[in-house]
Amino acid sequence: MTWGVDYVLLAGDADAGNQEQNIVPVRYLFADESSLPLSSSYEAMDIPSDLYYACLDGNFNYDGDFHFGEAPKFNSIANVDEADLYAEVWVGRACVDREEEIQNFVQKVIRYDNLFYDPYFKEILFLGETLGGLFYSKWGGDYKDVVEPYVPEVYHLTKLYDRDSPMHQWNMTYYFYRLSQDPPILINHDGHGSPTSAMRLNCEGILTLTNEKYYFIYSHACLAGAFDNYWPPVHYKKDCVAEYFTVETPHGAIGVIMNSRYGLGSRNSIFSPSGALDESFFKALFIEKIREFGRANHFSKEDNIWRINENGIRWACYETNLLGDPQVALKNPVLNIKLEISITHPVNGSYLYINDKQFYVPFLKVPAIIGKLTIKAKVNLTPSSILEEVDFFIDDRLIYSTREEPYEAVWSDGSTGYHVIKVIAKTRYNFTASDQVKVFRVY
């Protein structure tokens, strides 16, 4: 709060059952639900939640008991809600505990960040499994139908739904091809899961992915994001699905939002607690234009604060953690480059240049050149990293190329008479800009 930080990456695993790998310990926040349809009865649990590290100006345990973030009905002090639900910083976690995981995570972030545009930026994949008879609808695709209207028309949305498949299960050959060879930039999933399997992949299957372009995953699957390595009622040694996607492989995902405990559906309507957070996440990305995944995740929680004490909402708010860099953003699906170049020396006007020294001569109609001239150009480019080169021409004859500032070239030869100085800036994706000035060389 005093450093002016906006984004915080928690760099360390939180294996609660292994002290050596409990590097950035988890804070458990207390929530309850009733028959949603985790079970047919009441359920209460301490849930791993990095919300605690994002909300910095509240006391998460007013009554000093063993539970943090309790709803007012559980707090013994004046009916106080213990949770600070508004974020001061946007948080994500890299669940790393060894050098190889650090390398995987960092290299993926760098490669994703350096990729300014690719056609896959327009690709989105929705996954909907068969949920079973305990839900209002047994089809995950029905819940994805609620989210679909948020996706702008510029995107190409592919839907793999058990509901729409003749055998009531999507084509796994095509699915694995998309994950490995023709990836989308965003995957949204509603289906079953555990710490060791989700999205119809187990952890070993995730390690066989070969994609070089990374996707972001938002999934409702139960326990797929249990980064404390806890599968109630026991701790286990194996990392969870979310960790496999993000740090265990150099392929897979750039980041995920997955549940650290059980995802919550609904029995009586299409509305569900996990669905509400999912819908708000897409609202953040495409309505509020919040492209950074960390910000969008916290928006999804704050967008539902007004109903925080409804059955299961607090639970879903606590369990939806971002495993990934919180400042990494969803790429723009449309190529958007701003490029300008201008010649700043010589100036187009009534000037005489003698060995680079400039003199104002009112009767001159174009710049006159005597001796050496340093041609100077200014480039305005967003993003600056995609500049390929700046070329300098005299009468369409290339005299110098550079990609480093200052953008300058020396011209000292040429016959007496009129000449055209021209500069061209070239970028990746074949964007160009140019400027030119007509001059008269005296000698």
N, C-alpha and C positions, 0 to 999 in steps of 0.2 A: 504493500500500500504506500510505502514511502519511496520506493524506487521508480514508481511510474510504470510498472510492468503490466502488460495486457495479457500475454499468453505464458502459460507455465507448462513445461513438459516434465513430468515426473519420470526420471530416468532410473528405473530399477524395478525388479520383480517384487512380488509380495506373497511368496509362498508361505502361508501361515504355519504350515507343518514342518518347514525346513528353515532353520534360523539363518543358515548361510545364504539362502536365497530370499530372505525377507528383508530386502534392501530399502525399499520405501514402503513402510508398513501400511496396511490397509486400515481405514477407519470404518467400523461397522455402524450403520444407522438403522434404527428400529422402525419396522413398519408391520402392518397386518393386512389381511384380506379375508374375505369369506366367500368361498365357493365360486371362484372365478376362472375356470373351474379347476384350479390346482388340486382341490380335494372337495369332498362333499361337506366339509365342515370348516370351522374357523382355523386360521393359520397365522402365526406371528413369528417374526424372524429378524435377526440382526443381519443386515445386507451390506456387502462390500460396496462402498460408494466413494468415489473421488469427488463428489459434490462437496464433501467436507473441506477439500483443499482449495476449492474455488470461492467459497463463501466465507469471508475473513473477518467480518465485523459483528458476528453473532456468537452467542454461547450455545453450543450444541448439547449441553448437559446441565441445565439449571439446577436440577434437584440432586446432582452428584451421585446418581446411582450407576448401575452397570450398563445402562442403555443410553445411547446418544440419538438425538434427532427425533425424540418422541412427539407424537401428536398431543394436543392439549388434553385429550381424555386420559392419557397415561401419566401426565405430569402432575406431581403432587403440589407444585407451587403455583397457586393462583391461575390455574387453567392456562398455562403458558405453552405455546408451541415452541419446542426447543430448537427446531431447525431454522437456520438462516438459509432461506431459499433463493436469495438473489446473489448472483456471482459478482465478485469484484475483479476476478481474473478468469480467463477461459482455460480450462485444464484438459490435458490429455496425458496418457501414460505409455511409455515404452517399457514393456515387461522384460527387460534384459537382465541376464545374470551371468553372461559369459561373452567373451570377445566376439565370437562368430555371430551372435545375436545382435550385438552392437553394430557390426559391419553390415549385416543384412538390413537393419532398420535405417541406418544413416545413408547407405548407398541408394536405397529405394527413395528416400525423401529427396536426395540430391537429383536423381534422375527424373523423378516426377516434376520437381520444381523447374528443371532446365528444359522441359518439353513445353514449348510455348503453344504449339498447335498440332493436332493430329485428328484425322477423321473420327477416331474412336471417341473423341470428346462428345460426340452426339449420340452415343450408344448407351441405352439404359436397359437393364434386365430385371424383370419382376418374376419372383418365384413364389408359387402358392401350392402347398402340399395338402393332402387329405388330413384334416385335424381330428376327426373322430366325432362320435355322437354326443359328447358332453357339451359341445359348443352350439351357439345360436345357429351358425352355419358350419357345416363340417368341411367347407372348402376354404382354404387359405386364399384362393383367388378372389372370393367374395370380399374379403377384407382389403385386398390390394385394389379392388375396384373403387374403394373409398379414397385411396391415395392417388390413383391415376389422374384425376382432373387437375392436380397440381403440376403435372409434367407439361411444360410448354411444347407447342407443336414443332419447334425446331429440332426436338430430339426424336430419335427412332427408338420406340419402345417395343421390346420383345417380351412376350409373356409366356412363361412355362408354368402352366397350371394343371394340376391333376384333374381339376374340374372339367377341363376342355380336352383332355386326352382320351382316346378311345379305350385304352387299358387303364385309365385312371392313374397314370403315372407318366411323367414327362420323359422324353427321349433322352436317356443318359449319355448316349454317344454324342449327340448334338450339344448337350449341356457341357460336357467335359471339353469338347472342342472349343466352345465359346470361352470357357475359363482359361484355357491354355493358349489357344491360337488366335482367337478373334474376340478379345475381351471388350466388355462394356466399361464405361468409366464409373458406373454406379449400379449397385445391385441392392434390391429391396426384397426381403425374404420373410414369409410367414409360414412357419412350420415347426416341427418338433426338433428337439435337440438334447444334447447332454454336454458335459465338459469335453467329451472325446469324439463327438460327432454332431454335425449340423449341416443343413443344406444338402443332405444326402452324400456327405463326404465325411470320412473319418480322418484322424490326424495324419495317418500314413498316406492317405489319398491326397491330402493337401501338399505333402512333400513332393508329390510327383508332378505338380503343376509346373509349367514351363513358360508362362507368359512373361514378357519383358515390359509390357505396359500394364500399369497397376490400376486396380479398381478399389472403390470404397464400398463397404458393405454395411447395411443397416438390417439387422435381423431380430425377429421376435423369439428366436429359439430359446428354450429353457437352458440355462446354465452354460451356454456356449462361451460366455464371457466371465466364467468363474476364475478370475486370475489369482485368487488366493488358494487355488488347487483344493477346493473343498466341494465334495459331492455328498450332500447330507445323507448319512450322518458321519462320514469319514473323510479325512484328508488323504490325498493320494500324491504320488510322485510326478505324474505326467502333467505337462502344461495343458491348458485348455485350447479349444479350437481357435479362439480369438488370437492367442499367442502364436499358434502355428501359422495363421494367415499373415501375421504382421512381423514377427521376429525370427521364427524358426526356419524361414526359407527366404532366398533372395527373390522369389517370385511371389505370387499371391496378391495380397492387398496392401495398399498404401495406408489403410486405416480401417477400423471397424467400430461400430457401436453395437454391442451385444449385451445380453442380460447376464449379470453376475449371479442371479438366482432364477427362479421360475418365471417365465413369461406369463402374463395374465390375459386370458380371453374373456368371453362373456357368454352367458346362457340365455339372456332375455332380449338382446338386441345386437345389431351389427357393431354398436359402440363397445369398445373394450379399453381397459387402461393402457395396455401395451400399444394398441392401435391409436389411442389418443396422442401418445408421445411420438409415434411414427408419423402420423398426419402432421403434427406441428413441426417436425423436423423438415418435411418437404415444404411446408409453408415457409419456413425460414429460408430454405435454399432458393425457392422460385417466386415467392410473393414478397418477402421482406428483403430479398437480394443479399442475404447473409451467406456468403459462399464458403467461409472458413468453417471447417467441420467442428472445431471446438466451440465456436460461437453459436453455430446452428444447434449443437447438442444442448447447450445451456438455454438457448431460446425455447427449445421444445419443452423443457422443464418449467421455465417461467411462464410460458403461454398457458400452462395448466394449473398455476398456483390458485386460481380462483376456485378450483374444485379439489384442492389438495386433500381435503378430508373426506372426499367421496371414496367409496369402497375400492381399494386397489390402486388409486392414483399415486399416493405417496410411495407405495411399493415400487411401482414402475418408474417413478421419478428417481428413486435412489439407485436402482439396479442398472440403469442405462448408462454405462461408462464408455468413454472414448479410449480405445487403445490405438494411439497414433499421435502424430504431431498436431496440436490444436490449431496451429496457424496454417497448415496445409489446406488449400481451398479447392473446391470443385472448379475444374477448368472451364473456360468460356467455350461454348460449342461453336461460336462464330469467330472466324479469323478477324481480329481487330488490331490493326497496326497503324500507328501514327508516325509518318515519316516526312520530314522536310529537310532540305539542304539549301544553303544560300552562300554565295560568294561574298565574303566580307572584305577582301583585298585582292584586286583593286576595286574601288567603289565606282559604280556606274554614274558618271557625271563629268563635270569640267575640271579634270585633274590631270596633272603631269606627274609621272613617276620616274625619278632618276635614281637608279640603283636602290629601289625600294622606298626612297624618300618621296613624300607626297606634297605637291604644291597645287594650290588652286589657281587655275588659269581660266578666266571667264569666257574667253572666245572659243575654247575647245568644246566640240560637240560630243566627243567620246574620249575616254581616257587615252592618254598618249604615254608610250613606254620608251624609255631610254635605258639601255643596259639591263642589269639583272632585275627580275621581278619575282617576289615570293607570293604565289597565289595561295590564299587562305580561304577555307570553307568552314561553315558551322553546320553541324548535323543535330537535328532534334528527332529522336527516335524513342518510341515506346512500344515494346521493351527494348532497352539499349543492348541487351545481350545477343540479339539476333542479327546485328550488323555483320555483313560479310566483307565489304570493302568500299572504299571511296576512290574513284578513278578521276584523274585529271587529264583533260584533252586540250590540245591546240589544233583547231581546225580538224577535228575528228581524229587526230593523231594522239594516241595514248602516250603521255610522258611520265606518268607516275601512278602507282597504286599503293594504298595503305589501308589498314584497319585499326590503326592506333592513333589516338590524339597526340599532338595537334594535327589536324588535317591540312597539310601544307605541301606545296610542290614549288620548286625553283625553276623558272623559265628564263633562259639567258641567250637562246639562239633564235633564229627566225629572220625572214626577209623583211625589208621595209614594206609597209602597207597594212591593210586591215586584216585582223585575225579575230577568231572567235575562241574565247576561253570557256570551257565547259567542264562542269563537275557532275558526276553521277554517283549517288549512294545506292548500294545494293544490299538487300537483306535476304535471309532465308525466306522461303516461300515465294521467291521471285517478285518481291516488291522493290520498286525503284523510285527515286526522285532525282530531279536534276535542276541545275541553274546555269545560266550562261551570261556572259557580258562581251560586247563587241569592243575591241580596242584597236588603236593604231600604233604600230611599232615604228619608231623613228629610225633607230639602229640599235 
